[in-house]
């Protein structure tokens, strides 16, 4: 039986082993490559979705989405949107009823992607909503993954330059891990809904000192 926690101690995450996507990573550099990759991805029933944006350290400023990650269980495609924008093929993927898209904070990702091209996404799973019936309150990807798998997703690459001429190997692995881990979380949450083979430890809220 799996033990889950309503809230996962952030300090405990640091001691966990680091998980990293070990599958094939394909970096998509042109619109033509993007169209071919999107057509290939249309054959999968479910995909993990995430995005990365070059950080802007000025108050109120936000750059356009630079990278779109789309993962199958075995391969992750990194679309360099800062080079070619959204393509019609990618929009068809986002709006396909046949392909389910899974992600965390997907509503934010969709909003930012729609700034590049207008579309209405369909058939997607927001993990923050999907996990709530299990009684879990922590909603960050890192805490959810630690809770379900006892492993740590490293966030050291999060604030790096996603518009760099060449992405580093560390950036590519980080980006792929985020999208792929969404698929793994979906699978285990779905399994626990079916088997009920888990127990929830409700972590009390910290006491606040009275003034």
N, C-alpha and C positions, 0 to 999 in steps of 0.2 A: 504494500500500500504506500502510495506517495504522500509525503507530508508537504503541504503548502502553507504559506504564511500570508495573512491578510496584508501585512507590510513586511518588506524585506530590509534588513539592516544594511544600510549602505556601506558601513565599515566592514561588514562580513564579506562583501563582494571582493575586496582587495585581496583576500587570502585564497580565492577560488582559482582554479586553473583556467588559463585563457583559451577560449574557443576561437577557431578561425576556419573560414570556408576553405576547403581543400580541393574543390572541383575546378573545372575549366573556367577561365575568365576570358571573355572576348571584348576587346575595346572597340567601340564603333566610332569611326572618325568622320564619316561622310553621310550625306543624305541617302545616297544609293545603298551603302552598307546598312543603313538604318531600315530602309524598306525591305531589304532581303531578310534581315534579322527579325523584323516584325512579322513577316509572313511565316517564318519558321516557328516563331513563338505562338502563333495562332493555333497550332496543333495541340497545345498542352491544355488540360482542363483547369489548371490552377497555377498561378505565378505569384512570386513574392515581388513587392514593389517598394522602392525607396528613392529618395533624391538627396543630392548634396548641392550646397550653394557656397560660393566663395564668401567668407565672412566679411562683414562690413562693420568696422568698429566705430563708425560715426553714429551718434544718436538718431534713431528713426530711419536710418538707411538700410536698404536691403537689396542685394543683387539678384538678378534673375537666376533661376535654376540652372546650374552648370552641368550637372550629371544626373542621369536617370538610370537607376539600376533595376533590371528585370531578371529575376532568377527562377530557374527550374531547380529540381532537387540536385541536379548534377552539374549545371553550368549557369554562369551569370553573365549577362550582357550589360556592358557599361556604355551608355549612349552619351556622347559628349555634346550636349545640347548647346553649349556656348559656341560651338563651331557651326552648327547647321540648324538649330531650332527644332521644333516639333515637325514631324512629317505626317502625311496623310495615313501612312501605314500604322504609325504609333497611335494616332487618334482612333483608327479602326479597332486596334487592340483594346484601348481604354473603353470603347463603347460596345464591345462585343458581349452579347449575352451568353455565348458559349464558353468564354474564358473567364474564370473567376480570378479577381485580383485581390491579394491579401497584403495588408500593411498596417503600420502603426502611425497614428496621426495622419491618416490618409487624407482627411478633409483639408488639412493644411497643404499637403503635397498637391492635391488636385487644384486648389486655389492658385498656387504658384505656377503650376504647369499651364493653367488656363490663361495666364498672362501672356504666354507665348502663342497660343492658338485656342480659340474657344471650342469647347466640347462639353458634353454631358456624360460623365462616367457612369457606367452601369455594372451590375454584378460584381460588387466588391465587398470585402469583409474588413471592417475596422476592428483590429484586435482589442483596442481599449474597450469597445462595447462587447465584444464576443466573450471576454474573460470575466466580465462583471458578475454573471450569475454564479460563478464559483466562489464569490466572496472576497476577491482580491481587490485591494484598493490602490496599490502601487501600479502606475501605468507606464513608466519608462521602459524602453526596450531592454536596457541593461538589467533593471531589477526583475522584470518578468522572466528573462532568460535565466538569470541566477536562481530564481524561485523554482522554475520548472526543471532545470537541467543541472543546477549546481556548478555552472561554469560562468566565466566572466567574458563579456564582450568588451574588448578594450576600446576606449573612446579617444585615444591619443591623437588620432588623425582628423578628428572632427573639425577643427578650426584651421586646417591647412588650406593651401590655395588650390581649389578645385578647377581653376581655369588655367593652371600651369600648362606650358607647352607639352610636357610629358608627365603623366601621372607616375608616381613612384610605385614600386611593388607594394609597399605598406599601404598606400592610399587605395590601391586596387583591391587588396585583400580586405581592408576595412569596409569599403563600399559594398563589396560582394557579400560579406558576412552579414551586414545589416539586412539586406533583402532576403537572403537565404534563410536567416534565422526566423523571419516572419512565417515562412512556410513550416518550419519545424514547430513553432509555437502553435500554429493553427492545427497541425496534426495531433499534437499531444492534448490540446484542449478538447478537440473533438472526441478523442479516445476516452478522456475522463468523463465527458458528458454521457458516453455510452456505458462505461464500466462502473462509474461511481467509485473507482478504486483509489480514493484519496481521502485524507483528513485535513481539515483546515484548522490551523492554529491562529486564533484571533489575537493579534498583538495590540495591547492597550495603547491608547493615545498617551503621549508623555504629559505628565502633570505640569501645569503652568503655575509659576509662583504668583501668589497674590500680593499686590502692592499694599 
